[in-house]
C-alpha cells in the first residue's frame, strides 16, 4: 500500500507529522513534500528512504501496535458511528440469515470487530467456521477479544493480514463458500473492494461462493446547486464530494440543492460477476422535470443484501431530537459536471463511469467513442479543497475583508498608507484583496506569499503590476514602514476556531519588525461565540456501544473505540440535524496583537428555546471595524437547512443531555487555550435548571 501524505503547517509545531498509525497499520510507503520530510528528523516512526524531485519517500521505522495507536486509529474516525448504525447492522444480519444456513466456511474481508463473522456463524450450522481477515493489528487484537466475549472463539479465527497475503492451506483450510465484506466508503469504491474481491475470487473462494452483499446499484439525480457552484473546478470533478444532501434540502421544500430530473439507476455491480478493470460506462437519458442550470449529479449507492433486504448510503433528513445516531461513515455524494442549462421535459444524456477506484459522471457526447476521463490532463498543482473554494467565492468573506481593508486604508484623511497583506498560502484571495486596496489612501501594497504561488498568480495575470511580493517574513526594512496590516484569517491546518485565531496571531507576530509600531491590524481582534444546540444524532454516534447489537455483545470494543478524554470535534453543523437553544454569546475575546500565551473566558447561556441540550458549539468571529456592515467576519454555521459556507465549527458534547426552558439560564461554558496547543472547552447545566442534572464541566 502507498499512502500519499501532504505535510501542512500546524500553528504550534509549524509542521504536521504523518500519524504513527500510518506506519503501524499497513502503510508500506508514504510520500510527502521535501519540506515536510525535514520535520521528521529524529522521529521514531518514519525514516527517509529516498529523495526525488517529486518529494521524499518514507518507510515505517517500526510496525508495532500500541495503546495510543489504537486510540488514534479508532477514536478519531467514524468507526464508532458505523457500529451504531442499527440499519446497517440489521441489513447484514438479515442478509447473512438468508445466505449462510448451508455455508461451511465463511471468509470475512475487512473484519473490524468481527461482528459480521459472528453473525454469519450464528446464522449457519454449528459446523460452519469463519476466517476473519483484518489488516490492522490493533483492530485484529480487538476482534479476538470481542469474539471471545461472545463465546465464538472455536468458530471464528482472526487473521491479522492484508487479504492479498491470505493463503489456502495456511490461513484457510479450503476455499470459502461464503464471502461477507463491508469495505465501502461514501464514494463506494475508495476502499479497494473490487481488486480485493477479484483477488479473493481467483485464490480464496469456491467457484460458486455466495457474496454478501450480492450487488450494488448507484442511484443518481441531476441537480442545480447555485450556492455550491463555486466549489466546482474541472480538475477535481473526478473526486465525489460526500455530503449530507438530505440536510441541505434535496427532495425537500426549502432547498439549497434542487433536483432537475427524476432519480434513475445509473450503474450496477454484481459482486459474483465482477466487471472488467474498466473504465466501465453506463449512459442514461433522464428527462428534466424542471428548467434550470445543471451543476452536478447527486448520487448514492444501494446494496442488495439478499433475501429481499437492501441497504443504502442515503440518509433521510433527521430531527434535532431523533433516536438514530448520525451516519458520519456513509453520506451521499455530489459529482460536479460542466454547467449546462436545461429546459423542462428535455432529455439529458449523462454517463456514469467507474473503474476499480472511483465513480464519476460526465455529459455524454454522442459523437465520441472515448470514455469520459476522470481527471483533466496536464494539471501539476494541488487544487484547493472545496470548502476553501466556497470561502474564496463568498461575498461575506472575500468581499467583506476587501471592503474593510480599503475603508481602513482611507480612514485617515489626507494620509497615504503603505499596506502589508498576509494572505493564505494558496493565494486564492490575494487578487481580490489587491484590487480592493487600489484605493486613494494606499501608497503601496506588499504581499507576503510563497514564491511559487506568487509566480503562478503573476503568470495567470491575476495580480496588478504594482503589487510587490515577498516570499516570506524577513528583515526587509520599509520606508516608511507599513501602517496597515491585513491578515486573511484562513489556514488549511487550522480547523478549530482557536487554532485559526492563534494562526493569525502567529503570522502577525512574524512580521512585527517589518511594520510600524502603531500599525492598524485588520482584523484587529477575534471573539469566540458559544451556543447551546440540540443534536441528538451527533451525541448518540459517540456513545459507548451497547451489549446487544443484533444479539451480540460488542461492549468489549468500547475501551478501544472511545477516546479517554472528551475532545472538541470539528463539525460542519449544516450537515447535522440541529436546533439552537440559545443565542450566540461571547465567551472569550482575543486581540491579534495582544501579549500573552494563554487565554481564559466563560459565559452563561440563556435558553431561547426549550429542548434537550446535547452540545455546545463554538466558532470565531473576526472584527473588521466599527461602521462597517458586517462589522465581523463570522466562521459560524448557516441557519439549519442552509447551504455550506466552507467554515467548520467546534462541537463539545455533554456527558449527559439536559433540558432547558425558555428564558432561564441554560448552561455555563468555559474556554481556555494556549499557544502550546492545550485546550479546555467545558459545558455544565446552570444550577437554575430545575430537575436538570448538574454535572462538573467535561474537560478536553
PEWO-V732571 format. One record per residue. N is the residue number from 0. BURIAL is b if it has 16 or more other ideal C-beta (glycine too) atoms within 10 Angstrom, else e. Layout:
BEGIN
((N | BURIAL) (N | BURIAL))
END
This chain:
BEGIN
((0 | e) (1 | e) (2 | b) (3 | e) (4 | b) (5 | e) (6 | b) (7 | e) (8 | b) (9 | b) (10 | b) (11 | b) (12 | e) (13 | e) (14 | b) (15 | b) (16 | b) (17 | b) (18 | b) (19 | b) (20 | b) (21 | b) (22 | b) (23 | b) (24 | b) (25 | b) (26 | b) (27 | e) (28 | e) (29 | b) (30 | b) (31 | b) (32 | e) (33 | e) (34 | e) (35 | b) (36 | b) (37 | e) (38 | b) (39 | b) (40 | e) (41 | e) (42 | e) (43 | e) (44 | b) (45 | b) (46 | e) (47 | e) (48 | e) (49 | e) (50 | e) (51 | e) (52 | e) (53 | e) (54 | b) (55 | b) (56 | b) (57 | b) (58 | e) (59 | b) (60 | e) (61 | e) (62 | e) (63 | e) (64 | b) (65 | e) (66 | e) (67 | e) (68 | b) (69 | b) (70 | b) (71 | b) (72 | b) (73 | b) (74 | b) (75 | e) (76 | e) (77 | b) (78 | b) (79 | b) (80 | b) (81 | b) (82 | b) (83 | b) (84 | b) (85 | e) (86 | e) (87 | b) (88 | b) (89 | e) (90 | b) (91 | b) (92 | b) (93 | b) (94 | b) (95 | b) (96 | b) (97 | b) (98 | b) (99 | b) (100 | e) (101 | e) (102 | b) (103 | e) (104 | b) (105 | b) (106 | b) (107 | b) (108 | b) (109 | b) (110 | b) (111 | b) (112 | b) (113 | b) (114 | b) (115 | b) (116 | b) (117 | b) (118 | b) (119 | b) (120 | b) (121 | b) (122 | b) (123 | b) (124 | e) (125 | e) (126 | e) (127 | b) (128 | b) (129 | b) (130 | b) (131 | b) (132 | b) (133 | b) (134 | b) (135 | b) (136 | b) (137 | b) (138 | b) (139 | b) (140 | e) (141 | b) (142 | b) (143 | b) (144 | b) (145 | b) (146 | b) (147 | e) (148 | b) (149 | b) (150 | e) (151 | b) (152 | e) (153 | e) (154 | b) (155 | b) (156 | b) (157 | b) (158 | b) (159 | b) (160 | e) (161 | b) (162 | b) (163 | e) (164 | e) (165 | b) (166 | e) (167 | e) (168 | e) (169 | e) (170 | b) (171 | b) (172 | e) (173 | e) (174 | b) (175 | b) (176 | b) (177 | b) (178 | b) (179 | b) (180 | b) (181 | b) (182 | b) (183 | b) (184 | b) (185 | b) (186 | b) (187 | b) (188 | b) (189 | e) (190 | e) (191 | b) (192 | b) (193 | b) (194 | e) (195 | b) (196 | b) (197 | e) (198 | b) (199 | b) (200 | b) (201 | e) (202 | e) (203 | b) (204 | b) (205 | b) (206 | e) (207 | e) (208 | b) (209 | b) (210 | b) (211 | b) (212 | b) (213 | b) (214 | b) (215 | b) (216 | b) (217 | b) (218 | b) (219 | b) (220 | b) (221 | b) (222 | b) (223 | b) (224 | b) (225 | e) (226 | b) (227 | b) (228 | b) (229 | e) (230 | b) (231 | b) (232 | e) (233 | e) (234 | e) (235 | b) (236 | b) (237 | b) (238 | b) (239 | b) (240 | b) (241 | b) (242 | b) (243 | b) (244 | b) (245 | b) (246 | b) (247 | b) (248 | b) (249 | b) (250 | b) (251 | e) (252 | e) (253 | e) (254 | b) (255 | b) (256 | b) (257 | b) (258 | b) (259 | b) (260 | b) (261 | e) (262 | b) (263 | b) (264 | e) (265 | b) (266 | b) (267 | e) (268 | b) (269 | e) (270 | b) (271 | e) (272 | e) (273 | b) (274 | b) (275 | e) (276 | e) (277 | e) (278 | b) (279 | b) (280 | e) (281 | e) (282 | e) (283 | b) (284 | e) (285 | b) (286 | e) (287 | b) (288 | e) (289 | e) (290 | e) (291 | b) (292 | e) (293 | b) (294 | b) (295 | b) (296 | b) (297 | b) (298 | b) (299 | b) (300 | b) (301 | b) (302 | b) (303 | b) (304 | b) (305 | b) (306 | e) (307 | e) (308 | b) (309 | b) (310 | b) (311 | b) (312 | b) (313 | b) (314 | b) (315 | e) (316 | b) (317 | b) (318 | e) (319 | b) (320 | e) (321 | e) (322 | e) (323 | b) (324 | b) (325 | b) (326 | b) (327 | b) (328 | b) (329 | b) (330 | b) (331 | b) (332 | b) (333 | b) (334 | b) (335 | b) (336 | b) (337 | e) (338 | e) (339 | e) (340 | e) (341 | b) (342 | e) (343 | e) (344 | e) (345 | e) (346 | e) (347 | b) (348 | e) (349 | b) (350 | b) (351 | b) (352 | b) (353 | b) (354 | b) (355 | b) (356 | b) (357 | b) (358 | b) (359 | b) (360 | b) (361 | b) (362 | e) (363 | b) (364 | e) (365 | e) (366 | e) (367 | e) (368 | e) (369 | e) (370 | e) (371 | b) (372 | e) (373 | b) (374 | e) (375 | e) (376 | e) (377 | e) (378 | e) (379 | e) (380 | e) (381 | e) (382 | e) (383 | b) (384 | e) (385 | b) (386 | b) (387 | b) (388 | b) (389 | b) (390 | b) (391 | b) (392 | b) (393 | b) (394 | e) (395 | e) (396 | b) (397 | b) (398 | e) (399 | b) (400 | b) (401 | b) (402 | b) (403 | b) (404 | b) (405 | b) (406 | b) (407 | b) (408 | b) (409 | e) (410 | e) (411 | e) (412 | e) (413 | e) (414 | e) (415 | e) (416 | b) (417 | b) (418 | b) (419 | b) (420 | b) (421 | b) (422 | b) (423 | b) (424 | b) (425 | b) (426 | b) (427 | b) (428 | b) (429 | b) (430 | b) (431 | b) (432 | b) (433 | b) (434 | e) (435 | b) (436 | b) (437 | e) (438 | b) (439 | e) (440 | b) (441 | b) (442 | e) (443 | b) (444 | b) (445 | b) (446 | b) (447 | b) (448 | b) (449 | e) (450 | e) (451 | e) (452 | b) (453 | b) (454 | e) (455 | e) (456 | b) (457 | e) (458 | e) (459 | e) (460 | e) (461 | e) (462 | b) (463 | e) (464 | e) (465 | e) (466 | b) (467 | e) (468 | b) (469 | b) (470 | e) (471 | e) (472 | b) (473 | e) (474 | e) (475 | e) (476 | e) (477 | e) (478 | e) (479 | e) (480 | b) (481 | b) (482 | b) (483 | b) (484 | b) (485 | b) (486 | b) (487 | b) (488 | b) (489 | b) (490 | b) (491 | e) (492 | b) (493 | b) (494 | e) (495 | b) (496 | b) (497 | b) (498 | b) (499 | b) (500 | b) (501 | b) (502 | b) (503 | b) (504 | b) (505 | b) (506 | b) (507 | b) (508 | e) (509 | e) (510 | b) (511 | e) (512 | e) (513 | b) (514 | b) (515 | b) (516 | e) (517 | e) (518 | b) (519 | b) (520 | b) (521 | b) (522 | b) (523 | b) (524 | b) (525 | b) (526 | b) (527 | b) (528 | b) (529 | b) (530 | b) (531 | b) (532 | b) (533 | b) (534 | b) (535 | b) (536 | b) (537 | b) (538 | b) (539 | b) (540 | b) (541 | b) (542 | e) (543 | e) (544 | b) (545 | e) (546 | e) (547 | e) (548 | b) (549 | b) (550 | e) (551 | b) (552 | b) (553 | b) (554 | e) (555 | b) (556 | b) (557 | e) (558 | e) (559 | b) (560 | b) (561 | b) (562 | e) (563 | e) (564 | e) (565 | b) (566 | b) (567 | b) (568 | b) (569 | e) (570 | b) (571 | b) (572 | b) (573 | b) (574 | b) (575 | b) (576 | b) (577 | b) (578 | e) (579 | b) (580 | b) (581 | b) (582 | e) (583 | b) (584 | b) (585 | e) (586 | b) (587 | b) (588 | e) (589 | b) (590 | e) (591 | b) (592 | e) (593 | e) (594 | e) (595 | e) (596 | e) (597 | e) (598 | b) (599 | e) (600 | b) (601 | e) (602 | b) (603 | e) (604 | b) (605 | b) (606 | b) (607 | e) (608 | e) (609 | e) (610 | b) (611 | b) (612 | b) (613 | b) (614 | b) (615 | b) (616 | b) (617 | b) (618 | b) (619 | b) (620 | b) (621 | b) (622 | b) (623 | b) (624 | b) (625 | e) (626 | e) (627 | e) (628 | e) (629 | e) (630 | e) (631 | b) (632 | b) (633 | b) (634 | b) (635 | b) (636 | b) (637 | b) (638 | e) (639 | e) (640 | b) (641 | b) (642 | b) (643 | b) (644 | b) (645 | b) (646 | b) (647 | b) (648 | b) (649 | b) (650 | b) (651 | b) (652 | b) (653 | b) (654 | e) (655 | e) (656 | b) (657 | b) (658 | b) (659 | b) (660 | b) (661 | e) (662 | e) (663 | e) (664 | b) (665 | b) (666 | b) (667 | b) (668 | b) (669 | b) (670 | b) (671 | b) (672 | b) (673 | b) (674 | e) (675 | e) (676 | e) (677 | e) (678 | b) (679 | b) (680 | b) (681 | b) (682 | b) (683 | b) (684 | b) (685 | b) (686 | e) (687 | e) (688 | b) (689 | e) (690 | e) (691 | b) (692 | e) (693 | e) (694 | e) (695 | e) (696 | b) (697 | b) (698 | e) (699 | b))
END
